[in-house]
Amino acid sequence: MSTSPLALDGGTPVISAYPKRHLFGDEEKAAVAALFDQSIASGDVFGYDGPEEQAYCKEFADYMGGGYADGVNSGTCAVYVALRAARVKAYSEVICGPISDPGGIMPIALMGCIPIPADGAPGSFNMDPASIAERLTDRTGAIVVAHIAGIPADMDAILRLARARGIPVIEDCAQAHGAIYQGRLCGSLGDVGAFSTMSGKHHASGAQGGLVYTRSEETYWQARRCSDRGKPYHTENAQGNQVAALNLNSNDLNACIGRVQLRKLPAILTARRQAAKHLIAGCQRELRALRILDGADDTLPSYWFLFGQLDLSRLRVDKATFVKALRAEGVQCAPSYLHLFTDHDWYRHRRVLEGSQFPWDSPHYTGDAKAIYPTPVIRETDRCTFQLGWHERIDTAFADRLLEAFKKVENAYLA
C-alpha cells in the first residue's frame, strides 16, 4: 500500500503531463492543400455536394455496412435531419435519454415535438427501456437513443418497444463512432443514425460536421431534401422545393478532411479499446472502491470517454473530494456528467420560439404541457460516478500511470 502523501496534501503528483491527442496531421493537411491546389489551377471554386463530399458519404455508408449517408454541418443538424427524414409528426412526443448534449435534444423542440426524458438504466448513463415503456403514449412519435460515452444502449429492448407501436428509432451516435452492439455497428440498428464529426469526436471532418445514415433509400432522399432547403431530390413531376427546410449542407472542404479521418478510425478505435480494457482490468484486479464502467458482454464500446464509479460505502470521503484528489494527482477528470436537459432554463421555461411556449402551448398538443418527468435513477448514478478524459494517444503504459494515481487516492481514503 502506498504511503506517499497525496498531491492535494503537498505530495508529488503521479502524473506530470497528459498525452496530447494530435488528431489532425500531415495527411489532413495534404488533403486540404490538394483541394485548394485543384481549385486554384482550374479556376473553379469547391463547394458542397461535390466529388469530395459524395466520396465521403459513400465511404462512410460502406464503413457502416452499406446503405446511404448524407453529410451535414453539425451533429445537432444531423439529429434534426434524422428526425425529419423519419417523418416524425409535429406535436408528437419524442422519448429521449435524460443525458445528452443540448444539441441532441433541442432539434426535437425546434421541429415542433415534445421532448420526454426517460430515466437512466441503473448504474448507467444510457436510457432505461423500462422507463421508456412507462412514458410511451399514443402521442409518442419517435425514440431518440444516445449511446453515451460510446457504450451501446440496450437496443434489443428499445427496438421491441418501438416496433410494437410502429414508431421510428433514431440513434444519436455522436459519442459512438464504431461502437458495436451484438455484432452490428451503432447507428445501423434503428431507422436513422445521426453522427457528429466535430473536432472532439472519434473521427472529425474539421471543427464541425455531421452525418445522417440510413439503410433505407426512401429515408435517405427525404434526409437530402430536409438538409438542403427542400430541394426536390429524387422526386418526379416536382414543382419547386418540396418541404420548408434550412441549408444544413456539409461541403467538400470538410469532407476531404473527413475522408482521411475515416481511414484512421479503425486504428483510433483499436487504440482506445486496448488501453481502456487494460485500465478496466487493472481496476478490477487492484482496486476495492473504484471501477471503470464497461459495456455489456455482447457489446464493444468505442470509449469516447470513461466513467469511473465509486463504491462510497468503502470510502471515508465523498465523490467531490475523491475527484479533487485525483485532479491534484494530474488525472484529467470531472466530478459529474449530469447534463440533464430538463434542468436547463430553455426547457423549464419553454424558451424555444419568442412570444410563445411552442410547442407545448399549441392546441395541437394533447398531452399535459406542465407534466414533470422525474429521473431519480440517473441522479443516483451520478452521485458516485465521475468522467475521465480519454483518447487514442493514451496507451497501456499511461493507463498504468492512471491506475497508480487511482490506487494512491483510494489507499488514502479507504474507510
C-alpha positions in Angstrom: 0.0 0.0 0.0 1.3 3.4 -1.0 2.2 5.7 2.0 3.3 8.7 -0.1 1.3 11.9 0.7 -1.4 13.0 -1.7 -0.6 15.8 -4.0 -3.6 17.5 -2.5 -1.7 17.5 0.8 1.6 18.7 -0.7 2.9 15.4 -2.1 4.3 14.8 -5.6 1.6 14.2 -8.3 1.7 10.8 -10.0 1.2 12.4 -13.5 3.1 15.4 -14.6 1.7 15.7 -18.2 -1.2 14.2 -20.1 -0.7 12.9 -23.7 -2.0 15.3 -26.3 -4.4 13.9 -28.9 -2.8 15.1 -32.1 -6.0 14.3 -34.0 -5.0 16.1 -37.2 -1.8 15.5 -39.0 0.1 15.8 -42.3 -2.4 13.6 -44.2 -5.3 16.0 -43.5 -3.1 19.0 -44.3 -2.2 17.4 -47.6 -5.8 16.7 -48.5 -6.9 20.3 -47.9 -3.9 21.6 -49.8 -4.7 19.3 -52.7 -8.3 20.6 -52.8 -7.1 24.2 -52.9 -4.4 23.4 -55.5 -7.1 21.9 -57.7 -9.3 24.9 -57.3 -6.5 27.4 -58.0 -5.4 25.5 -61.0 -8.8 25.1 -62.5 -10.2 28.5 -61.5 -13.3 26.7 -60.1 -14.3 27.1 -56.5 -15.1 24.0 -54.5 -18.5 23.9 -52.9 -20.9 21.3 -51.5 -22.2 18.0 -52.8 -19.1 17.8 -55.0 -16.8 14.9 -55.5 -15.2 15.0 -52.1 -18.5 15.1 -50.2 -20.0 12.4 -52.4 -17.0 10.2 -51.8 -17.0 10.8 -48.1 -20.7 9.9 -47.8 -20.2 6.7 -49.8 -17.2 5.7 -47.8 -19.0 6.3 -44.6 -22.0 4.2 -45.7 -19.6 1.4 -46.8 -18.0 1.6 -43.3 -21.4 1.2 -41.8 -22.0 -2.0 -43.8 -23.9 -0.5 -46.8 -26.8 2.0 -47.1 -26.8 5.7 -47.5 -25.2 8.7 -45.8 -25.8 12.5 -46.1 -23.2 15.0 -44.9 -24.5 17.9 -42.8 -22.8 20.8 -41.0 -23.1 19.6 -37.4 -24.2 16.7 -35.1 -27.1 18.9 -34.0 -28.3 19.2 -37.5 -27.8 15.5 -38.1 -30.3 14.8 -35.3 -32.7 17.4 -36.7 -32.4 15.9 -40.3 -32.7 12.4 -38.9 -36.0 13.2 -37.2 -37.4 14.9 -40.3 -36.2 12.1 -42.5 -38.1 9.6 -40.3 -41.2 11.8 -40.9 -41.8 12.3 -37.2 -45.0 14.3 -36.9 -45.2 17.7 -35.3 -46.7 17.9 -31.8 -45.9 14.3 -31.1 -43.8 13.2 -28.1 -40.2 12.1 -28.6 -38.7 10.0 -25.9 -35.0 10.6 -25.3 -32.4 9.8 -22.8 -32.0 12.0 -19.7 -28.4 12.8 -20.5 -27.4 14.5 -23.8 -25.6 17.4 -25.2 -28.2 20.1 -25.8 -27.7 19.7 -29.5 -29.2 16.2 -29.3 -32.4 17.5 -27.7 -33.1 21.0 -29.0 -33.9 19.7 -32.5 -36.8 17.8 -31.1 -38.5 21.0 -29.8 -37.4 23.1 -32.9 -39.3 20.7 -35.2 -42.5 21.1 -33.0 -42.2 18.0 -30.9 -42.2 17.4 -27.2 -39.0 16.0 -25.6 -39.9 13.4 -23.0 -37.0 12.1 -20.9 -36.7 8.5 -19.9 -34.7 7.8 -16.8 -31.3 6.2 -16.9 -30.7 2.4 -16.6 -29.4 1.6 -13.1 -25.7 2.3 -12.9 -25.6 3.6 -16.5 -25.9 6.9 -18.3 -27.9 5.3 -21.1 -31.7 5.3 -21.2 -33.6 2.5 -19.4 -36.1 0.6 -21.6 -38.3 0.1 -18.6 -38.6 3.9 -18.2 -39.3 4.2 -21.9 -42.1 1.8 -21.6 -43.6 3.8 -18.7 -43.5 7.0 -20.8 -44.8 5.7 -24.1 -48.3 7.0 -25.0 -50.4 7.2 -28.1 -48.8 10.6 -28.7 -45.2 9.1 -28.9 -43.8 9.8 -32.4 -40.2 8.5 -32.0 -37.5 7.4 -29.7 -34.0 9.0 -29.8 -31.3 6.8 -28.3 -28.0 8.3 -27.4 -25.1 5.8 -26.8 -23.4 7.9 -24.0 -19.6 7.7 -23.9 -19.6 5.2 -26.7 -21.3 2.5 -24.6 -24.1 0.9 -26.6 -27.6 1.2 -25.1 -29.9 -1.8 -24.7 -31.1 -1.7 -28.3 -33.0 -5.0 -28.4 -35.3 -4.0 -25.7 -35.7 -0.5 -27.1 -36.4 -1.7 -30.6 -39.0 -4.2 -29.3 -40.9 -1.3 -27.7 -40.7 0.8 -30.8 -41.6 -1.9 -33.3 -44.7 -2.9 -31.3 -46.0 0.6 -31.8 -44.6 1.2 -35.3 -42.6 4.3 -34.2 -39.1 5.1 -35.6 -35.9 4.9 -33.6 -33.2 7.5 -34.2 -29.7 6.6 -32.9 -27.7 9.6 -31.7 -24.1 8.3 -32.3 -22.2 11.5 -31.6 -20.2 9.6 -29.0 -20.3 6.2 -30.5 -18.5 6.0 -33.8 -17.7 2.4 -34.4 -19.4 1.1 -31.2 -20.7 -2.4 -31.7 -23.9 -4.0 -30.3 -24.3 -7.7 -30.8 -22.1 -7.6 -33.9 -23.7 -4.6 -35.5 -22.5 -1.0 -35.6 -24.4 1.5 -33.5 -26.2 3.8 -36.0 -27.3 0.8 -38.1 -29.8 -0.7 -35.7 -32.5 1.9 -35.7 -34.2 3.6 -38.6 -31.7 6.5 -38.8 -28.3 7.2 -37.3 -27.1 10.7 -36.5 -23.3 11.3 -36.1 -21.3 14.4 -35.0 -18.0 14.8 -36.7 -16.8 17.9 -34.8 -13.2 18.0 -33.7 -13.7 16.3 -30.3 -15.2 13.1 -31.7 -13.6 9.8 -32.7 -13.2 10.9 -36.3 -13.8 14.5 -37.4 -14.4 16.5 -40.6 -13.0 19.7 -39.2 -14.2 22.0 -36.4 -17.8 20.9 -37.0 -19.7 18.5 -39.1 -22.2 15.6 -39.1 -23.5 12.6 -41.0 -27.0 11.1 -41.3 -27.0 7.4 -42.0 -29.8 5.0 -43.0 -30.3 1.7 -44.8 -33.5 3.0 -46.4 -33.2 4.7 -49.8 -36.5 6.5 -49.3 -35.4 7.8 -45.9 -32.1 8.9 -47.4 -33.8 11.0 -50.1 -36.0 12.6 -47.5 -32.9 13.4 -45.5 -31.3 15.1 -48.6 -34.4 17.2 -49.0 -34.5 18.2 -45.4 -30.8 19.1 -45.3 -30.9 21.2 -48.4 -33.8 23.6 -48.3 -36.3 21.1 -49.5 -34.8 20.6 -53.0 -36.8 18.1 -55.0 -34.2 15.3 -54.9 -35.4 12.0 -56.4 -38.9 13.3 -57.0 -40.9 13.1 -60.2 -43.0 16.0 -61.6 -41.9 18.2 -58.8 -42.5 21.9 -58.9 -40.0 23.8 -56.8 -38.8 22.8 -53.4 -40.8 20.1 -51.6 -40.6 21.0 -47.9 -39.6 24.0 -45.9 -36.0 23.3 -44.7 -32.8 25.1 -43.9 -29.4 24.9 -45.7 -27.7 22.3 -43.4 -25.2 21.0 -46.0 -21.7 19.9 -45.4 -19.0 20.8 -48.0 -16.1 19.4 -49.9 -13.5 21.0 -47.6 -14.9 19.3 -44.5 -15.4 16.1 -46.5 -11.8 15.9 -47.7 -10.7 16.0 -44.0 -13.4 13.5 -43.0 -12.2 11.0 -45.7 -8.7 11.0 -44.2 -10.1 10.7 -40.7 -12.4 7.9 -41.6 -9.4 5.9 -42.9 -7.8 6.4 -39.5 -10.9 5.4 -37.5 -10.2 1.7 -37.2 -6.8 2.4 -35.7 -8.3 5.1 -33.4 -10.8 2.6 -32.1 -8.3 -0.2 -31.6 -6.0 2.1 -29.5 -8.8 3.4 -27.4 -10.1 -0.1 -26.7 -6.8 -1.6 -25.9 -5.9 1.0 -23.3 -9.5 1.1 -21.9 -9.7 -2.7 -21.5 -6.2 -2.6 -19.8 -7.3 0.0 -17.3 -10.7 -1.7 -16.7 -8.9 -4.9 -15.9 -6.4 -3.2 -13.7 -9.1 -1.6 -11.6 -10.9 -4.9 -11.2 -7.7 -6.6 -10.1 -6.2 -4.0 -7.8 -8.8 -1.6 -6.5 -11.6 -2.0 -4.0 -13.7 1.1 -4.3 -13.2 2.3 -7.9 -14.2 0.6 -11.2 -14.5 1.8 -14.8 -17.9 1.3 -16.4 -17.9 -1.0 -19.4 -20.4 -2.2 -21.9 -22.4 -5.4 -21.7 -20.7 -8.6 -22.7 -22.3 -8.6 -26.2 -21.1 -5.1 -26.9 -17.8 -3.4 -27.9 -17.8 0.2 -26.8 -15.9 3.0 -28.6 -14.8 4.7 -25.3 -15.3 8.4 -26.2 -14.5 9.0 -22.6 -14.7 6.7 -19.5 -16.9 6.7 -16.4 -15.3 6.0 -13.1 -17.7 4.7 -10.5 -17.0 4.8 -6.7 -18.3 2.5 -4.0 -18.8 5.2 -1.5 -19.5 2.7 1.3 -15.8 1.8 1.1 -14.6 5.4 1.3 -14.5 7.9 4.1 -14.9 10.9 1.7 -17.5 11.9 -0.8 -17.1 11.8 -4.6 -16.2 15.5 -4.8 -13.2 15.1 -2.5 -12.0 11.9 -4.2 -12.1 13.6 -7.7 -10.4 16.7 -6.3 -7.6 14.4 -5.1 -7.4 12.7 -8.5 -7.1 16.0 -10.3 -4.3 17.1 -8.0 -2.5 13.9 -9.0 -2.7 15.0 -12.6 -5.7 12.9 -13.7 -7.9 14.7 -16.2 -11.4 14.1 -14.8 -14.6 15.9 -14.0 -16.8 15.3 -11.0 -20.1 14.9 -12.9 -21.6 14.2 -16.3 -25.1 15.1 -15.1 -26.2 17.1 -18.2 -29.9 16.9 -17.6 -31.7 18.9 -20.3 -34.8 19.0 -18.0 -32.8 21.3 -15.7 -31.9 23.8 -18.4 -33.7 27.2 -18.5 -34.8 26.7 -22.1 -36.6 23.5 -21.2 -38.0 24.6 -17.8 -39.3 27.9 -19.2 -40.2 26.6 -22.7 -38.0 29.0 -24.5 -38.0 27.7 -28.0 -39.6 30.4 -30.0 -40.1 34.0 -28.9 -43.6 35.1 -27.8 -44.9 31.6 -27.1 -44.2 28.3 -25.3 -44.2 26.4 -28.5 -44.7 23.5 -29.0 -46.1 22.8 -25.5 -48.8 25.6 -25.7 -50.1 24.5 -29.1 -53.8 23.3 -29.2 -52.4 20.5 -31.4 -50.6 19.1 -28.5 -53.0 17.0 -26.5 -50.7 15.9 -23.6 -50.0 17.6 -20.3 -47.8 20.6 -21.1 -46.8 21.0 -17.5 -46.0 17.4 -16.8 -42.8 16.7 -14.9 -40.8 13.6 -15.6 -38.5 12.7 -12.7 -35.2 11.0 -13.3 -34.1 9.8 -9.9 -32.1 6.8 -11.1 -29.7 8.9 -13.3 -29.2 11.3 -10.4 -28.3 8.5 -8.0 -25.9 7.0 -10.6 -24.2 10.4 -10.9 -23.8 10.6 -7.2 -21.0 8.1 -7.3 -19.8 8.5 -10.9 -17.1 10.8 -12.5 -15.9 11.4 -16.0 -12.4 10.5 -17.1 -10.9 12.0 -20.2 -9.9 9.5 -22.9 -8.4 9.4 -26.4 -6.4 7.1 -28.7 -3.0 8.6 -27.6 -3.5 7.1 -24.1 -1.6 3.8 -24.3 -1.4 0.9 -21.8 1.7 2.4 -20.2 -0.2 5.7 -19.4 -3.2 3.6 -18.3 -0.9 2.1 -15.7 0.0 5.6 -14.5 -3.7 6.4 -14.2 -4.1 3.2 -12.2 -1.2 4.2 -10.0 -3.0 7.5 -9.3 -6.2 5.7 -8.6 -4.5 3.4 -6.1 -2.8 6.3 -4.4 -6.0 8.2 -3.8 -8.1 5.1 -2.9 -5.5 4.0 -0.4 -5.6 7.4 1.3 -9.4 7.4 1.5 -10.4 3.8 2.2 -12.8 3.5 5.1 
